[in-house]
Amino acid sequence: MATEVTPLTVKPLTERPSWQALEAHYKEIAGVHLRELFANDAGRAERYALEDCGLFLDYSKNRITDKTIKLLLQLAAESGLRDRIDAMFSGEKINITEKRAVLHTALRAPKATSILVDGEDVVPPVHEVLDKMAAFCNRVRSGEWKGHTGKRIRNVVNIGIGGSDLGPVMAYEALRYYSDRAMTFRFVSNIDGTDFAEAVIDLNPDETLFIVASKTFTTLETMTNAHTAREWSLAGLGGDESAVAKHFVAVSTNAKEVTKFGIDTANMFEFWDWVGGRYSMDSAIGLSTMLAIGPENFAAMLSGFHKMDEHFRTTPFEKNLPVILGLLTVWYTDFFDAQTVAILPYEQYLKRFPAYLQQLTMESNGKHVTLDGNHVTYATGPIYWGEPGTNGQHSFYQLIHQGTRLIPCDFIAFEKTLNPLGRHHAMLIGNVFAQSEALALGKTEVEVKAEGTPDWLVPHRVFEGNRPSNTILAERLTPEVLGTLIALYEHSVFTQGIVWQIDSFDQWGVELGKVLAQRIIAELESPTEPTGNHDSSTKNLIRRYRNDHH
């Protein structure tokens, strides 16, 4: 089985026949209104809908025709998407700048699967770690695991940043309904001391377990917070260094540093360099998730991920949920000049889902050079943002409805609520459907006048409409459905990256600021005047801070 990535033979994006046909087609369709598209096509809603893996996608409220879809699918074919999907799933090193395989899909592969990286099957070690996590979680959840003073663990604090924080935070909030309410879960990520101080302010050290999540065990923010947590714990546990092993576990691959910290390597949970941070929440990085919801629910979440993986891998593109979602994003980003995508979950438990998707999408596709190092001549990586409904309706929806920017929206909703309270859920779902209808159809000048609106006020009350959206429905929010939903967006991002011919799996943009920060921190803390080579603005800022602290 191949390990090095096979060479790409696709033409540059703007030279592909489908791209050029889409440019011409955009000019035909740019002025066509969704009102017209619906009025002239009785079967539109049925034709532009897909259902699989427990998700129903209605994409009929997009500014598309059959021709659009045909050309977008042709673009996927000309971009080599089929070969790239096969390359990813088979363990080829498609992350070319870091020479790594991209195998988050292996994290949820069933035991019987075999995936080779450099001749080694990676699936058995994945299941070894999952089994080790399950055994550990069962000990903590049952009270068998005791802290230094013999008390059971009631509080879990996850210390990580980026993918080691956003995934666990989002999953905990999303699946809180299924979590053990006898336990408290907190998450510390920011280097700002306030984050740590507030997380532990009401916790007892003798009942608190810290998970330190850092692959290298050298990440600046994570290890600074981890050492602060160590000092806090020892101060509350009488200073006995042996207490660390009862109150700290590690998600890492650096056994030497983990041991030096005082953590027993029997309580070190591994993951691998073929897992990017933002794709790692279903690896050992999800230890806090498993502690909260239990191994069975965690396994159900993995099953949901795997279902969507198989759907993406095997389903023809015209019926493939992530492919359609990804191609629609390309359509708006590159032809309509849309800068952003709004993620609007009508489910309070998904309140951190937009923030999670920000890292997944923008760290993946925020790239300005192609795989072969040339500067792109087209837009990549839109900005993802959003808030749960109906809150957003009373803040930023004004701009989506009547502003000057085109903002494609993904509405996410569930037919059944986990917390039935009177008419709440019908009102919530009514708002989802109403918003997508209002965005698509708007309200014409004639309709506004017919309501008796004075002429001077009419322009202010007109809604242009023609604002596109997708509606994603599932029956209810379960661990399995959460896995499916995350994988839907993972593979949509992959689809976009393949079309744009960029590496969706490196993140060099994170590095420069890190390197400069280390240099500036030393200058801020130096007893002598720093001589660093900075621009005048940065020098002045450093001087101002030092004057206040020296």
C-alpha positions as CSV (number, residue, x, y, z in Angstrom):
1,M,0.0,0.0,0.0
2,A,1.3,3.5,-0.9
3,T,2.6,5.7,1.9
4,E,4.0,8.7,0.0
5,V,1.3,10.9,-1.6
6,T,0.7,10.1,-5.3
7,P,1.4,13.1,-7.5
8,L,-1.5,15.4,-8.5
9,T,-2.3,15.5,-12.2
10,V,-5.2,18.0,-12.0
11,K,-5.0,21.3,-13.9
12,P,-4.8,24.6,-12.0
13,L,-8.2,25.5,-10.7
14,T,-9.0,28.4,-12.9
15,E,-8.0,26.4,-16.0
16,R,-10.4,23.5,-15.4
17,P,-13.2,23.4,-17.9
18,S,-15.9,23.2,-15.2
19,W,-14.5,26.3,-13.4
20,Q,-14.7,28.3,-16.6
21,A,-18.2,27.0,-17.2
22,L,-19.2,28.0,-13.7
23,E,-17.9,31.5,-14.3
24,A,-20.2,31.8,-17.3
25,H,-23.0,30.1,-15.5
26,Y,-22.7,32.5,-12.5
27,K,-23.3,35.4,-14.9
28,E,-26.6,33.7,-16.0
29,I,-27.8,33.0,-12.5
30,A,-26.5,35.9,-10.5
31,G,-29.7,38.0,-11.1
32,V,-32.2,35.1,-10.6
33,H,-34.2,35.2,-7.4
34,L,-35.0,32.2,-5.2
35,R,-38.6,33.3,-5.4
36,E,-38.5,32.7,-9.1
37,L,-36.6,29.4,-8.7
38,F,-39.3,28.0,-6.3
39,A,-42.2,29.4,-8.3
40,N,-41.0,27.8,-11.5
41,D,-40.1,24.4,-10.1
42,A,-42.7,22.4,-8.0
43,G,-40.3,19.6,-7.3
44,R,-37.4,21.7,-6.2
45,A,-37.5,20.9,-2.5
46,E,-37.6,17.2,-3.1
47,R,-34.9,17.2,-5.7
48,Y,-32.4,19.3,-3.6
49,A,-32.6,17.1,-0.4
50,L,-30.5,14.3,0.8
51,E,-30.9,12.0,3.8
52,D,-28.4,9.6,5.2
53,C,-26.6,8.7,8.5
54,G,-29.5,10.1,10.4
55,L,-29.2,13.6,8.9
56,F,-31.6,15.3,6.5
57,L,-30.1,18.1,4.4
58,D,-32.5,20.5,2.6
59,Y,-30.3,22.5,0.2
60,S,-33.1,23.8,-2.0
61,K,-32.8,27.3,-0.7
62,N,-29.5,27.8,-2.4
63,R,-29.0,29.9,-5.5
64,I,-28.5,26.9,-7.8
65,T,-30.2,25.1,-10.6
66,D,-29.6,21.5,-12.0
67,K,-26.9,23.0,-14.2
68,T,-25.1,24.5,-11.2
69,I,-25.0,21.1,-9.4
70,K,-23.9,19.4,-12.6
71,L,-21.0,21.8,-13.1
72,L,-20.0,21.7,-9.4
73,L,-19.9,17.8,-9.5
74,Q,-17.8,18.1,-12.7
75,L,-15.5,20.4,-10.8
76,A,-15.2,17.8,-8.0
77,A,-14.3,15.2,-10.6
78,E,-11.8,17.4,-12.4
79,S,-10.2,18.2,-9.0
80,G,-9.4,14.5,-8.5
81,L,-11.7,14.4,-5.4
82,R,-12.3,10.6,-5.7
83,D,-8.6,9.8,-5.8
84,R,-7.9,12.1,-2.9
85,I,-10.6,10.5,-0.8
86,D,-9.1,7.1,-1.4
87,A,-5.6,8.4,-0.7
88,M,-6.7,9.8,2.7
89,F,-8.5,6.7,3.8
90,S,-5.7,4.4,2.7
91,G,-3.1,6.3,4.8
92,E,-1.2,8.1,2.1
93,K,0.8,11.1,3.3
94,I,-1.5,13.7,1.9
95,N,-0.3,16.3,4.4
96,I,2.6,17.1,2.1
97,T,4.3,19.9,4.0
98,E,4.7,17.8,7.1
99,K,4.9,14.4,5.2
100,R,2.2,12.9,7.3
101,A,-0.8,10.7,6.8
102,V,-4.2,12.2,7.6
103,L,-6.1,9.5,9.5
104,H,-8.6,11.0,11.9
105,T,-10.9,8.4,10.2
106,A,-8.8,5.6,11.8
107,L,-9.7,6.9,15.3
108,R,-13.2,5.6,14.7
109,A,-12.5,2.6,12.5
110,P,-13.9,-0.7,13.8
111,K,-11.4,-3.2,15.2
112,A,-11.6,-5.4,12.1
113,T,-10.4,-2.6,9.8
114,S,-6.7,-2.5,8.7
115,I,-5.1,0.8,7.7
116,L,-1.4,0.9,7.0
117,V,1.0,3.8,7.6
118,D,4.6,3.0,6.7
119,G,3.7,-0.7,6.7
120,E,2.2,-0.6,10.2
121,D,-1.5,-1.2,10.9
122,V,-2.6,1.8,13.0
123,V,-6.0,0.4,14.0
124,P,-4.9,-2.0,16.8
125,P,-3.1,0.8,18.7
126,V,-6.1,3.0,18.4
127,H,-8.3,0.4,20.1
128,E,-5.6,-0.3,22.7
129,V,-5.8,3.4,23.7
130,L,-9.6,3.4,23.6
131,D,-9.7,0.3,25.9
132,K,-7.2,1.9,28.3
133,M,-9.3,5.1,28.3
134,A,-12.5,3.1,29.1
135,A,-10.8,1.2,31.9
136,F,-9.6,4.4,33.4
137,C,-12.9,6.2,33.0
138,N,-14.8,3.3,34.7
139,R,-12.4,3.5,37.7
140,V,-12.9,7.2,38.1
141,R,-16.7,7.2,37.5
142,S,-17.3,4.4,39.9
143,G,-15.2,6.0,42.7
144,E,-12.6,3.2,42.6
145,W,-9.9,5.7,41.7
146,K,-9.0,7.6,44.9
147,G,-7.2,10.9,45.3
148,H,-4.2,11.4,47.6
149,T,-6.3,11.7,50.7
150,G,-8.5,8.7,49.8
151,K,-11.5,10.7,48.5
152,R,-13.1,10.0,45.2
153,I,-12.7,12.3,42.2
154,R,-15.6,14.7,41.8
155,N,-14.0,17.4,39.6
156,V,-12.2,17.0,36.3
157,V,-10.2,19.9,34.8
158,N,-9.0,19.5,31.2
159,I,-5.9,21.6,30.5
160,G,-5.2,22.1,26.7
161,I,-5.5,24.6,24.0
162,G,-6.7,24.6,20.3
163,G,-7.7,21.1,19.3
164,S,-7.0,19.9,22.8
165,D,-9.6,22.3,24.2
166,L,-12.2,23.3,21.6
167,G,-13.2,19.7,20.8
168,P,-13.5,18.6,24.5
169,V,-15.4,21.8,25.5
170,M,-17.8,21.5,22.6
171,A,-18.4,17.8,23.2
172,Y,-19.0,18.3,26.9
173,E,-21.5,21.1,26.3
174,A,-23.1,19.2,23.4
175,L,-23.5,16.0,25.4
176,R,-24.1,17.4,28.8
177,Y,-27.6,15.8,28.8
178,Y,-25.7,12.4,28.9
179,S,-23.1,13.4,31.5
180,D,-22.6,12.3,35.1
181,R,-24.2,15.1,37.1
182,A,-22.3,14.0,40.2
183,M,-19.1,15.3,38.6
184,T,-18.0,18.8,37.7
185,F,-16.1,19.5,34.5
186,R,-14.0,22.5,33.8
187,F,-11.7,23.5,30.9
188,V,-8.6,25.7,31.0
189,S,-6.9,26.9,27.9
190,N,-6.0,30.5,28.0
191,I,-2.6,31.7,29.2
192,D,-4.5,34.5,31.0
193,G,-4.3,33.5,34.6
194,T,-7.9,34.4,35.1
195,D,-8.9,31.2,33.1
196,F,-7.2,29.0,35.6
197,A,-8.1,31.0,38.7
198,E,-11.8,30.9,37.9
199,A,-11.8,27.2,36.9
200,V,-10.6,26.1,40.3
201,I,-11.9,28.8,42.6
202,D,-14.6,26.6,44.2
203,L,-12.9,23.2,43.8
204,N,-11.2,21.0,46.5
205,P,-7.7,19.8,45.5
206,D,-8.3,16.4,47.1
207,E,-11.3,15.7,44.8
208,T,-9.9,17.2,41.6
209,L,-8.2,15.4,38.7
210,F,-6.3,17.3,36.0
211,I,-6.0,16.1,32.4
212,V,-3.0,17.7,30.8
213,A,-3.5,17.4,27.0
214,S,-0.3,18.2,25.0
215,K,1.2,15.9,22.4
216,T,4.7,17.2,23.0
217,F,4.2,18.2,26.7
218,T,5.9,21.5,25.8
219,T,3.0,23.7,24.5
220,L,3.5,27.1,26.2
221,E,0.0,27.8,27.3
222,T,-0.8,24.2,28.4
223,M,2.3,23.6,30.3
224,T,2.2,27.0,32.0
225,N,-1.3,26.2,33.2
226,A,-0.3,22.6,34.1
227,H,2.5,23.7,36.3
228,T,0.2,26.2,38.0
229,A,-2.3,23.4,38.5
230,R,0.5,21.3,40.0
231,E,1.4,24.1,42.5
232,W,-2.3,24.6,43.4
233,S,-2.8,20.9,44.0
234,L,0.4,20.4,46.1
235,A,-0.5,23.5,48.1
236,G,-3.8,22.0,49.0
237,L,-2.5,18.4,49.5
238,G,0.3,19.2,52.0
239,G,3.1,19.4,49.5
240,D,3.7,15.7,49.1
241,E,5.1,15.3,45.5
242,S,3.7,11.7,45.3
243,A,0.2,13.3,45.3
244,V,0.7,14.4,41.7
245,A,0.3,10.9,40.3
246,K,-3.1,10.6,41.9
247,H,-4.4,13.9,40.6
248,F,-2.9,14.3,37.2
249,V,-3.0,12.2,34.0
250,A,-1.6,13.1,30.6
251,V,-2.7,12.9,27.0
252,S,0.7,13.0,25.3
253,T,3.5,11.1,23.5
254,N,6.4,12.5,25.5
255,A,6.9,9.9,28.2
256,K,10.1,11.6,29.5
257,E,8.5,15.0,30.2
258,V,5.3,13.3,31.6
259,T,7.4,11.3,34.1
260,K,9.4,14.5,35.0
261,F,6.2,16.2,35.8
262,G,5.3,13.5,38.2
263,I,2.6,11.7,36.2
264,D,2.7,7.9,36.1
265,T,3.2,6.8,32.5
266,A,0.5,4.1,33.1
267,N,-1.8,7.1,33.1
268,M,-0.5,8.6,29.9
269,F,-2.8,8.2,26.9
270,E,-1.2,8.4,23.5
271,F,-2.2,9.7,20.1
272,W,-0.3,10.0,16.8
273,D,1.2,12.4,14.4
274,W,-1.3,11.4,11.7
275,V,-4.0,13.1,13.9
276,G,-4.2,16.9,13.5
277,G,-5.1,18.7,16.7
278,R,-8.4,20.0,15.3
279,Y,-9.3,16.5,14.2
280,S,-8.4,14.8,17.5
281,M,-11.5,15.0,19.8
282,D,-12.3,11.4,19.2
283,S,-8.8,10.3,20.2
284,A,-7.4,10.3,23.7
285,I,-7.9,14.1,23.6
286,G,-11.6,13.1,24.2
287,L,-10.7,11.6,27.7
288,S,-12.7,14.3,29.5
289,T,-15.6,13.6,27.1
290,M,-15.5,9.9,28.0
291,L,-15.2,10.7,31.7
292,A,-18.3,12.8,31.4
293,I,-20.6,10.6,29.3
294,G,-19.1,7.2,29.9
295,P,-17.4,4.7,27.5
296,E,-20.6,3.4,25.9
297,N,-21.8,6.9,24.9
298,F,-18.3,7.7,23.6
299,A,-18.4,4.5,21.5
300,A,-21.8,5.6,20.1
301,M,-20.2,8.9,19.1
302,L,-17.4,7.1,17.3
303,S,-19.9,5.0,15.5
304,G,-21.6,8.2,14.3
305,F,-18.3,9.5,13.0
306,H,-17.6,6.2,11.2
307,K,-21.0,6.2,9.6
308,M,-20.3,9.6,8.0
309,D,-16.8,8.5,7.1
310,E,-18.2,5.5,5.1
311,H,-20.9,7.6,3.6
312,F,-18.3,10.1,2.4
313,R,-16.0,7.4,1.1
314,T,-18.5,5.3,-0.8
315,T,-21.5,7.5,-1.8
316,P,-21.7,8.9,-5.3
317,F,-21.0,12.6,-5.2
318,E,-24.5,13.7,-6.2
319,K,-25.8,12.1,-3.1
320,N,-22.9,12.7,-0.9
321,L,-23.7,15.1,2.0
322,P,-20.2,16.5,2.7
323,V,-19.4,16.8,-1.0
324,I,-22.5,18.8,-1.7
325,L,-22.0,21.0,1.4
326,G,-18.3,21.6,0.4
327,L,-19.1,22.4,-3.2
328,L,-21.8,24.9,-2.2
329,T,-19.2,26.6,0.0
330,V,-16.9,26.8,-3.0
331,W,-19.8,28.2,-5.2
332,Y,-20.5,31.1,-2.8
333,T,-16.9,31.8,-1.8
334,D,-15.4,31.9,-5.3
335,F,-18.3,33.1,-7.5
336,F,-20.5,35.2,-5.2
337,D,-17.6,36.6,-3.2
338,A,-19.1,35.5,0.1
339,Q,-16.6,36.1,2.9
340,T,-18.3,34.0,5.6
341,V,-20.5,31.1,6.5
342,A,-22.9,31.4,9.4
343,I,-23.4,28.2,11.5
344,L,-26.8,28.6,13.4
345,P,-27.6,25.6,15.6
346,Y,-31.1,25.8,17.1
347,E,-30.1,23.7,20.0
348,Q,-28.7,25.2,23.2
349,Y,-26.4,22.2,23.8
350,L,-24.6,23.1,20.6
351,K,-23.7,26.5,21.8
352,R,-19.9,25.9,21.3
353,F,-20.3,24.2,17.9
354,P,-19.7,27.3,15.9
355,A,-16.5,28.0,17.9
356,Y,-15.4,24.4,17.3
357,L,-16.0,24.7,13.6
358,Q,-14.0,28.0,13.4
359,Q,-10.8,26.1,14.2
360,L,-11.8,23.0,12.1
361,T,-12.5,25.2,9.0
362,M,-10.2,28.2,9.3
363,E,-7.1,26.4,10.5
364,S,-7.6,23.9,7.7
365,N,-8.4,26.1,4.7
366,G,-6.9,29.4,5.7
367,K,-4.2,29.0,3.1
368,H,-2.8,31.3,0.3
369,V,-0.6,28.9,-1.6
370,T,-1.4,25.8,-3.5
371,L,0.1,22.3,-2.8
372,D,2.9,23.1,-5.3
373,G,3.7,26.4,-3.5
374,N,2.1,28.9,-6.0
375,H,0.1,31.8,-4.7
376,V,-3.6,31.2,-5.2
377,T,-5.5,33.5,-7.5
378,Y,-8.9,32.8,-6.0
379,A,-10.6,32.9,-2.5
380,T,-10.1,30.1,-0.1
381,G,-11.3,29.5,3.5
382,P,-14.3,31.6,4.3
383,I,-14.8,32.8,7.9
384,Y,-17.1,30.6,9.9
385,W,-19.0,32.1,12.8
386,G,-22.3,31.8,14.5
387,E,-24.4,31.5,17.7
388,P,-27.2,29.3,18.8
389,G,-30.8,30.3,17.8
390,T,-32.9,32.0,18.7
391,N,-30.4,34.3,20.4
392,G,-28.7,35.4,17.1
393,Q,-32.1,36.5,15.7
394,H,-32.0,39.4,18.2
395,S,-28.4,40.5,17.3
396,F,-26.7,39.7,14.0
397,Y,-29.6,38.4,11.9
398,Q,-30.4,42.0,11.0
399,L,-27.2,42.1,8.9
400,I,-27.9,38.7,7.3
401,H,-31.4,39.8,6.3
402,Q,-30.9,43.4,5.2
403,G,-27.2,44.1,5.2
404,T,-25.0,44.5,2.1
405,R,-23.1,41.2,2.5
406,L,-24.1,37.8,1.2
407,I,-23.9,35.3,4.1
408,P,-24.7,31.7,3.4
409,C,-26.3,30.1,6.5
410,D,-26.4,26.5,7.8
411,F,-29.4,26.0,10.1
412,I,-29.0,22.9,12.4
413,A,-32.1,21.6,14.2
414,F,-33.6,18.5,15.9
415,E,-37.1,17.2,15.5
416,K,-37.3,16.2,19.1
417,T,-35.9,18.0,22.1
418,L,-34.1,16.4,25.0
419,N,-35.9,18.7,27.5
420,P,-39.6,19.0,26.6
421,L,-41.1,22.1,28.2
422,G,-44.6,23.1,27.0
423,R,-44.5,24.8,23.6
424,H,-40.8,25.7,23.7
425,H,-39.7,23.2,21.0
426,A,-42.4,24.0,18.5
427,M,-41.6,27.6,18.9
428,L,-37.9,26.9,18.4
429,I,-38.4,24.9,15.3
430,G,-40.9,27.4,14.0
431,N,-38.2,30.0,14.1
432,V,-35.7,27.8,12.2
433,F,-38.1,27.3,9.3
434,A,-39.3,30.9,9.4
435,Q,-35.8,32.3,9.2
436,S,-34.7,30.2,6.3
437,E,-37.9,31.1,4.4
438,A,-37.6,34.8,5.2
439,L,-33.9,34.8,4.0
440,A,-34.8,33.0,0.8
441,L,-38.0,34.8,-0.2
442,G,-37.8,38.2,1.6
443,K,-40.6,40.7,1.4
444,T,-41.2,42.8,-1.7
445,E,-42.1,46.5,-1.9
446,V,-45.6,45.5,-3.1
447,E,-46.1,43.3,-0.1
448,V,-44.9,46.0,2.3
449,K,-47.2,48.6,0.7
450,A,-50.1,46.3,0.9
451,E,-49.8,46.2,4.7
452,G,-50.5,50.0,4.7
453,T,-46.9,51.0,5.4
454,P,-46.4,54.8,4.7
455,D,-44.3,55.4,1.5
456,W,-41.4,56.9,3.4
457,L,-41.0,53.8,5.5
458,V,-41.4,51.3,2.7
459,P,-37.7,51.0,1.8
460,H,-36.8,50.3,5.4
461,R,-39.3,47.4,5.6
462,V,-38.3,45.7,2.4
463,F,-36.4,42.4,2.6
464,E,-34.5,41.6,-0.6
465,G,-34.4,37.9,0.1
466,N,-32.3,35.7,-2.1
467,R,-30.1,34.9,0.9
468,P,-29.1,31.2,0.6
469,S,-29.2,28.6,3.4
470,N,-29.0,24.9,4.2
471,T,-31.2,23.3,6.8
472,I,-29.7,20.2,8.5
473,L,-32.2,18.2,10.6
474,A,-31.7,15.1,12.8
475,E,-34.2,13.4,15.0
476,R,-32.5,14.3,18.3
477,L,-29.1,15.2,19.6
478,T,-27.4,11.9,20.6
479,P,-23.7,11.0,20.9
480,E,-24.0,9.2,17.6
481,V,-25.6,12.2,15.8
482,L,-22.9,14.5,17.2
483,G,-20.2,12.3,15.7
484,T,-22.0,12.3,12.4
485,L,-22.5,16.1,12.4
486,I,-18.8,16.7,13.1
487,A,-17.6,14.3,10.4
488,L,-20.0,16.0,8.0
489,Y,-18.1,19.3,8.4
490,E,-14.7,17.6,8.5
491,H,-15.3,16.1,5.1
492,S,-16.9,19.2,3.7
493,V,-13.7,21.0,4.6
494,F,-11.6,18.3,2.9
495,T,-13.8,18.6,-0.2
496,Q,-13.2,22.4,-0.3
497,G,-9.4,22.0,0.2
498,I,-9.1,19.5,-2.7
499,V,-11.0,21.8,-5.1
500,W,-8.8,24.7,-4.0
501,Q,-5.7,22.5,-4.3
502,I,-4.4,23.5,-0.8
503,D,-3.1,21.5,2.1
504,S,-6.0,21.4,4.6
505,F,-3.9,19.6,7.2
506,D,-0.9,21.7,8.1
507,Q,-1.1,25.0,10.1
508,W,2.1,26.9,9.7
509,G,0.2,30.1,10.3
510,V,0.1,29.3,14.0
511,E,3.9,29.1,14.2
512,L,5.3,32.7,13.6
513,G,3.4,34.3,16.5
514,K,4.5,31.5,18.8
515,V,8.2,32.0,18.0
516,L,8.0,35.9,18.3
517,A,6.1,35.6,21.6
518,Q,8.8,33.5,23.2
519,R,11.4,36.2,22.3
520,I,9.2,39.1,23.5
521,I,8.3,37.3,26.8
522,A,12.0,37.1,27.6
523,E,12.4,40.8,26.8
524,L,9.4,41.8,29.0
525,E,10.9,39.9,31.9
526,S,14.5,40.8,31.4
527,P,16.2,42.8,34.2
528,T,18.1,44.7,31.6
529,E,16.8,46.9,28.8
530,P,16.1,44.6,25.8
531,T,17.9,45.2,22.5
532,G,15.5,43.1,20.3
533,N,15.2,44.0,16.7
534,H,11.5,45.1,16.5
535,D,9.5,47.8,14.6
536,S,9.0,51.1,16.5
537,S,5.4,50.2,17.5
538,T,6.4,46.9,19.1
539,K,9.4,48.6,20.9
540,N,7.1,51.2,22.3
541,L,4.6,48.6,23.6
542,I,7.4,46.6,25.2
543,R,8.9,49.7,26.8
544,R,5.5,50.8,28.2
545,Y,4.9,47.4,29.8
546,R,8.4,47.3,31.3
547,N,8.0,50.8,32.7
548,D,5.0,49.6,34.6
549,H,6.6,46.3,35.9
550,H,10.2,47.2,36.6
